[in-house]
C-alpha cells in the first residue's frame, strides 16, 4: 500500500486513507490486515478484527466532514460531533508508576483499537477547536487533505516533494512548449 502521512495531524492522516475523493474515492482500508499495517506505519501496533474496519471508516468520514465543515465555516453535523465525542471517551487516562527506586514513569494504559481511535478523535477535537484551515491538495491527481499552517494560509499541495514539484514542473513544461522553446531549454523547432 501507498501509505501517506502528509496531513499534518494524525486525524487527517486517517482521513487520507480514502484516496482519490475527487473521482469517487479509492479505499485503502480494504480489510483488517490493511488497517493493521496502516496503524503500524503510524506508530500504533494493535490487533484488528475484520468487523472493526467499518468502525474506523465511519470515524474517518465523520472526521473528514467535521474538519471540512469547520474549515468552510459551516455548521458541522450533530451526528459527526457525537461520534467523535463518543470515540474520544475511550482514551486511556495516563497514570504514574512509582518504581522501587523512587523514580516516576508515565503509563499510558492498555493499547486497543478503541484507545487508538480515541487518540484520533481527540486530535480531531483539538484541531477543530483551533480554527483550522484544512485544504485539499491542488494537484488534480491527488486530493489528500492537509492542515494549512503556512503563515499566509495559502499552501496548495499536500507536500512539495509529493505534488508541488510535479505541478511546478508540468507548468514549466507547458509554458516553454507554448512559447516555442524546447522543454529542455533552448529554441524549439517549428
C-alpha positions as CSV (number, residue, x, y, z in Angstrom):
1,X,0.0,0.0,0.0
2,X,1.0,3.6,-0.5
3,X,0.6,5.0,3.0
4,X,1.0,8.7,3.2
5,X,1.3,10.7,6.3
6,X,1.2,14.3,4.8
7,X,-1.9,15.6,6.6
8,X,-0.1,17.5,9.4
9,X,-2.3,15.9,12.0
10,X,-3.0,12.3,13.0
11,X,-6.7,12.7,12.3
12,X,-6.0,14.0,8.8
13,X,-3.7,11.1,8.1
14,X,-6.6,8.8,9.0
15,X,-8.8,10.8,6.6
16,X,-6.3,10.3,3.9
17,X,-6.7,6.5,3.9
18,X,-9.5,7.3,1.5
19,X,-7.8,8.4,-1.7
20,X,-9.0,10.0,-4.9
21,X,-12.1,11.5,-3.3
22,X,-12.3,13.9,-6.3
23,X,-13.0,10.9,-8.5
24,X,-15.3,8.9,-6.3
25,X,-12.7,7.5,-3.8
26,X,-10.3,4.7,-3.5
27,X,-10.5,2.8,-0.2
28,X,-7.1,1.9,1.3
29,X,-8.5,0.3,4.4
30,X,-9.9,-2.6,2.5
31,X,-9.6,-5.1,5.3
32,X,-8.3,-5.7,8.8
33,X,-4.8,-6.5,7.5
34,X,-4.6,-3.2,5.7
35,X,-5.8,-1.3,8.7
36,X,-3.3,-3.1,11.0
37,X,-0.5,-2.2,8.5
38,X,-1.5,1.4,8.3
39,X,-1.7,1.6,12.1
40,X,1.8,0.1,12.4
41,X,3.2,2.6,10.0
42,X,1.6,5.4,12.1
43,X,3.2,4.1,15.3
44,X,0.2,2.1,16.7
45,X,0.7,-1.7,16.9
46,X,-2.7,-3.1,17.9
47,X,-4.7,-6.2,16.9
48,X,-7.5,-5.5,14.5
49,X,-10.5,-7.7,13.7
50,X,-12.4,-7.6,10.4
51,X,-15.6,-6.2,11.9
52,X,-13.7,-3.2,13.3
53,X,-12.8,-1.9,9.9
54,X,-16.2,-0.3,9.3
55,X,-16.0,1.4,12.7
56,X,-12.7,3.0,11.7
57,X,-14.1,4.0,8.3
58,X,-17.1,5.7,9.9
59,X,-14.9,7.7,12.3
60,X,-12.7,8.6,9.4
61,X,-15.6,10.0,7.4
62,X,-17.0,11.8,10.4
63,X,-13.6,13.5,11.0
64,X,-13.4,14.4,7.3
65,X,-16.9,16.0,7.3
66,X,-16.3,17.8,10.6
67,X,-12.9,19.3,9.7
68,X,-14.1,20.4,6.3
69,X,-17.2,22.0,7.8
70,X,-15.2,23.9,10.3
71,X,-12.7,25.0,7.7
72,X,-15.5,26.1,5.4
73,X,-17.2,27.9,8.3
74,X,-20.3,25.8,8.0
75,X,-22.2,24.1,10.9
76,X,-21.0,20.6,11.5
77,X,-23.3,17.6,11.7
78,X,-24.5,16.8,15.2
79,X,-24.1,13.1,14.3
80,X,-20.4,13.6,13.4
81,X,-19.8,15.6,16.6
82,X,-21.4,12.9,18.6
83,X,-19.4,10.1,17.0
84,X,-16.1,11.9,17.6
85,X,-17.1,12.7,21.2
86,X,-18.1,9.1,21.9
87,X,-15.0,7.7,20.4
88,X,-12.8,10.2,22.3
89,X,-14.2,8.9,25.6
90,X,-12.2,5.7,25.2
91,X,-8.8,7.4,25.6
92,X,-6.8,5.7,28.3
93,X,-6.0,8.1,31.1
94,X,-2.3,8.4,31.7
95,X,-1.1,7.4,35.1
96,X,2.2,7.4,37.0
97,X,4.1,4.4,38.1
98,X,6.3,4.8,41.2
99,X,9.3,2.5,40.8
100,X,11.2,1.0,43.8
101,X,14.0,3.5,43.3
102,X,11.5,6.4,43.7
103,X,11.5,7.3,40.0
104,X,8.3,8.0,38.2
105,X,7.3,6.8,34.7
106,X,4.3,7.5,32.6
107,X,2.0,4.6,32.0
108,X,-0.3,5.2,29.0
109,X,-2.8,2.4,29.6
110,X,-3.9,-0.5,27.6
111,X,-3.5,-0.3,23.8
112,X,-6.6,-1.5,22.0
113,X,-8.1,-0.3,18.7
114,X,-10.7,1.7,20.7
115,X,-8.0,3.5,22.6
116,X,-6.1,4.2,19.4
117,X,-9.3,5.6,17.7
118,X,-9.7,7.8,20.8
119,X,-6.3,9.3,20.0
120,X,-7.6,10.2,16.5
121,X,-10.8,11.6,17.9
122,X,-9.1,13.7,20.5
123,X,-6.8,15.0,17.8
124,X,-9.8,15.9,15.7
125,X,-11.4,17.7,18.6
126,X,-8.2,19.7,19.3
127,X,-7.9,20.5,15.6
128,X,-11.5,21.8,15.0
129,X,-11.4,24.0,18.1
130,X,-8.2,25.7,16.9
131,X,-9.8,27.4,13.8
132,X,-8.0,25.1,11.3
133,X,-7.6,25.6,7.6
134,X,-8.0,22.1,6.2
135,X,-7.3,22.0,2.4
136,X,-7.4,19.5,-0.4
137,X,-4.2,19.2,-2.4
138,X,-4.5,21.2,-5.6
139,X,-2.9,18.5,-7.7
140,X,-5.5,17.1,-10.0
141,X,-4.4,13.6,-9.3
142,X,-4.1,13.8,-5.5
143,X,-6.9,15.0,-3.3
144,X,-5.1,14.5,0.1
145,X,-6.4,16.6,2.9
146,X,-3.8,18.6,4.9
147,X,-3.6,21.2,7.6
148,X,-2.5,24.5,6.1
149,X,-0.4,26.1,8.8
150,X,1.5,28.3,6.4
151,X,1.9,31.9,7.5
152,X,-0.4,33.3,4.8
153,X,-2.7,30.2,4.8
154,X,-2.2,29.8,1.1
155,X,-0.5,26.4,0.9
156,X,-1.7,24.4,-2.2
157,X,-0.1,21.0,-2.1
158,X,0.0,18.2,0.4
159,X,3.8,18.4,0.1
160,X,6.3,19.9,-2.2
161,X,8.1,16.6,-2.6
162,X,4.9,14.7,-3.4
163,X,2.8,17.0,-5.6
164,X,4.2,20.6,-5.6
165,X,7.3,19.8,-7.6
166,X,5.4,17.7,-10.1
167,X,2.8,20.5,-10.6
168,X,5.5,23.2,-11.0
169,X,7.4,21.0,-13.4
170,X,4.2,20.4,-15.5
171,X,3.5,24.2,-15.5
172,X,7.1,25.0,-16.5
173,X,7.0,22.4,-19.3
174,X,3.6,23.8,-20.6
175,X,4.9,27.4,-20.5
176,X,8.0,26.5,-22.5
177,X,6.0,24.5,-25.0
178,X,3.6,27.4,-25.6
179,X,6.5,29.8,-26.1
180,X,8.1,27.6,-28.7
181,X,11.1,26.8,-26.6
182,X,12.2,23.2,-26.2
183,X,11.0,22.0,-22.8
184,X,14.7,21.1,-22.0
185,X,15.9,24.6,-22.8
186,X,17.0,26.4,-26.0
187,X,14.9,27.2,-29.0
188,X,12.5,24.6,-30.3
189,X,12.0,23.7,-33.9
190,X,9.0,25.0,-35.8
